[in-house]
Amino acid sequence: MPVTYKQLVDAANAVVPKVSGQEAREMVKNGALLVDIRDSAELATTGKAKPSLHVPRGSLELKADLTAASAEDRKSTRLNS
Protein backbone atom coordinates (compact mmCIF):
# COMPACT_ATOMS: atom_id res chain seq x y z
CA MET A 1 0.00 0.00 0.00
CA PRO A 2 1.35 3.51 -0.83
CA VAL A 3 2.54 5.72 2.02
CA THR A 4 0.63 8.96 2.39
CA TYR A 5 2.10 12.41 3.03
CA LYS A 6 0.52 12.41 6.49
CA GLN A 7 2.15 9.07 7.32
CA LEU A 8 5.56 10.41 6.25
CA VAL A 9 5.11 13.54 8.38
CA ASP A 10 3.90 11.52 11.36
CA ALA A 11 6.92 9.20 11.08
CA ALA A 12 9.31 12.15 10.91
CA ASN A 13 7.62 13.88 13.85
CA ALA A 14 7.97 10.70 15.90
CA VAL A 15 11.78 10.82 15.71
CA VAL A 16 12.63 14.51 15.28
CA PRO A 17 12.47 16.47 18.53
CA LYS A 18 10.60 19.76 18.48
CA VAL A 19 12.13 22.79 20.17
CA SER A 20 10.67 26.18 20.95
CA GLY A 21 12.19 29.41 19.70
CA GLN A 22 13.64 30.04 23.16
CA GLU A 23 15.12 26.54 23.31
CA ALA A 24 16.65 27.07 19.86
CA ARG A 25 18.22 30.37 20.95
CA GLU A 26 19.73 28.65 24.00
CA MET A 27 21.02 25.78 21.88
CA VAL A 28 22.69 28.20 19.42
CA LYS A 29 24.14 30.15 22.35
CA ASN A 30 25.66 26.86 23.54
CA GLY A 31 27.20 26.01 20.16
CA ALA A 32 24.42 24.34 18.15
CA LEU A 33 24.30 25.02 14.41
CA LEU A 34 21.15 26.75 13.17
CA VAL A 35 20.28 25.73 9.60
CA ASP A 36 18.00 28.16 7.74
CA ILE A 37 16.14 26.06 5.14
CA ARG A 38 14.01 28.80 3.61
CA ASP A 39 14.36 29.35 -0.13
CA SER A 40 16.48 32.15 -1.56
CA ALA A 41 13.45 34.26 -2.54
CA GLU A 42 12.21 34.31 1.04
CA LEU A 43 15.69 35.15 2.34
CA ALA A 44 15.86 38.07 -0.08
CA THR A 45 12.62 39.39 1.45
CA THR A 46 13.17 38.65 5.13
CA GLY A 47 16.91 38.18 5.56
CA LYS A 48 18.85 35.19 6.84
CA ALA A 49 18.50 34.05 10.42
CA LYS A 50 21.64 34.99 12.37
CA PRO A 51 23.79 33.12 13.06
CA SER A 52 22.87 30.37 10.63
CA LEU A 53 23.95 28.29 7.71
CA HIS A 54 21.63 28.65 4.70
CA VAL A 55 20.80 25.35 2.98
CA PRO A 56 17.62 25.52 0.88
CA ARG A 57 15.14 22.79 1.83
CA GLY A 58 15.37 21.19 -1.61
CA SER A 59 19.12 20.65 -1.13
CA LEU A 60 19.15 19.62 2.52
CA GLU A 61 19.49 15.84 2.16
CA LEU A 62 22.17 16.11 -0.54
CA LYS A 63 24.20 18.62 1.49
CA ALA A 64 23.86 16.50 4.64
CA ASP A 65 24.99 13.30 2.89
CA LEU A 66 28.73 13.14 3.50
CA THR A 67 29.01 10.26 1.00
CA ALA A 68 27.53 12.30 -1.88
CA ALA A 69 29.88 13.79 -4.41
CA SER A 70 30.16 17.56 -4.22
CA ALA A 71 28.79 19.68 -7.05
CA GLU A 72 32.34 20.26 -8.29
CA ASP A 73 33.04 16.51 -8.30
CA ARG A 74 29.83 15.85 -10.28
CA LYS A 75 30.71 18.58 -12.79
CA SER A 76 34.22 17.17 -13.27
CA THR A 77 32.84 13.65 -13.75
CA ARG A 78 30.46 14.84 -16.50
CA LEU A 79 33.22 16.71 -18.30
CA ASN A 80 35.60 13.74 -18.25
CA SER A 81 33.17 11.07 -19.44
Number of C-alpha atoms within 10 A of each C-alpha: 3 5 7 9 9 9 11 11 10 11 11 11 11 10 8 8 7 10 10 8 9 9 11 15 13 12 14 15 11 9 8 12 13 16 17 17 18 15 14 14 9 10 15 9 8 9 10 17 14 11 12 14 13 18 18 16 14 11 11 13 12 15 16 10 10 9 8 12 13 13 11 8 10 11 11 11 11 8 7 6 5
